[in-house]
């Protein structure tokens, strides 16, 4: 409930208390990962989501979240692989398609991003998350259309720089 209210930092101690009661509950580890992710604590989120994945392997929604966290930590291809696996486990869940799409937009690969975004949108064209990401993707494409391919390549390289990634995470 606290996370739905936009208060993930308040949920974390409660989830940790639940984990003290049952440290083998994959859903509690998943929730801890989500709460930490929403707080911008990506390394800690990854740890919790990896634990959830060990306890309940090949769970689509956990892999989706784990994949996105890895993308945010700069392990882009590893994260995309998790997102693709989440898709293969639940072909009708539009969310990993959208996350995979945005992982491409985030690194300026608009063609690949559009392809995955269209697949996800086809599954849930009226979903607010889909609509928000469609608008964001359109805005990004328009904004970056003014740059040359050399400038885009330089921005990609800069975004892959560990120091820049760290600064981005700190800003979150």
N, C-alpha and C positions, 0 to 999 in steps of 0.2 A: 504494500500500500504506500509506504514512504517513497518508493522509487516512482510509482505512478504520480505521486504528488510533486515529483522533481526534487526530492530530498534524499539522494542516494548516500550522502555522507552520514546521515542519521540512521540509515538502514545497516550500514557496515557493522557497527557493534552488535546489533541484534542478530545478524547472520553469523557473526563469529561466536556468539553465545550458543546458537543452535548447533554450530559445528563442534563446540566443546561437548555437547550432549551426544552428537552422532557424527564423528569425523568421517564416516564412510558414505555420507549422503551426497551423491553427485549433484542433485538439484541445489543444495545449499552452496556447494562450491561454485556452481554455475551462477547463482544469484550474487555471490560475493564477487565473482569476476565481472558481472554486469555492473554492479554498484561501483566497483573500482574503476571500470572503464568510463562510466559516466562522470566520475570525479577526475578523469584525466590521469589516473594512476595505471598506466598501461603495463608496466613491468609486473606489478602486483596482480593486475587483472589476468595477465597471461599465465602466471603461476596458478591462480585459482581455476582458470579454465582448463589448463593442462591436467590438473588434478581431477576435475570433473570428467575430462576425456579418458583418463586412466580408469576411473571407476565405472564409467558407462561409455564405452568406446563406440565410435561411429554414430553418434547422436547428431542429427542434422543441425539443430539450433545451437548446440554447443560448438560444433565445428564452425558454424557461421560466425559466431562471436569471436572464437579463437582466431579464425582467419582474419577478421577485421583488425583485431588487436595486433596481430603480426604485421599487417600492412602498416598500421600506425607506428610500429616500432622500426620500420624500415626493412623487415624481412618480407619484401613484397611478393616474390614468387612463392615462397613458402605459404604465405597467407592466402594467395590466390589459389594455391593447390587445395588448401582446406576449404575455401569457398566453393571450388568446383566439386569437391567431395560432398559437401553439404547439399549441393544441387543434385548430385547423382543419387543421394539417399532420399531426397524428397523433391521430385521434379515439379510438383505443383506449388511449392512454397516460393513465392515471388521475392522474398527478402534476400536470400543469398545472391540471386541474380542482380539485384539492385546494388548490394554491397560490392560484388565483383565489378559491376559497371563503374561504380564510383572509385574503385581502386585504380582503374585505368584513367578516369578523368583526373584524379588526384595527381597522376604522373604524366598528364598531357597527351595521353594516347586516346584521342577523342573517337576515332573510328571503332576501335575495340570496345570502348566504353558505350558508345551508341548501340552497338550490336547487343550487348548484354542488357542494357537498359530497355531496349525494345522487347526483348524476351520477357523480362520481369514485368514490364507494363502490360504486355499481352495477357498475363495471368491475373492482374489486378489493376486495371486501368483507372479505377476511381479511388484507390487506396491513397490516403493523405501522404504517406511516406513516399510512395511512387510519384505522386504529383509534385511533392516538394523537391525530390531528386531530379525529376524531369526539368523543372524550372531552373534548378541550380546548374544542371549540366548545360542547358541552353545558354544561360548567362556566362558560364565559363568559356564555352566555345566562342561566343561572340566577343568576349573580353580578350581572348588570346588569339583571335583571328588576325589581329593587327601586327603580330610578331612574325618574323621570318622563321623558317625551319631551323636555321642556325641558332637563333635566339631561344627557340623552344628547347632545342637540344641542350643548350647551356643551362637553362632553367631546370631541366630534368636532372642533369648532373649535379647541380647545386642542391636540388631537393634530396638526392641520394647521399649527399655529404653527411656523415654522422654528426658533425657539429651543428649543421642546419637542422637536422632531424631533432636533435636534443633541444635546440632553441624553440622549435615548433611545439614539442611536447610541453616544454616549460610554459609557453604562452597559453596553452590550453588549461 
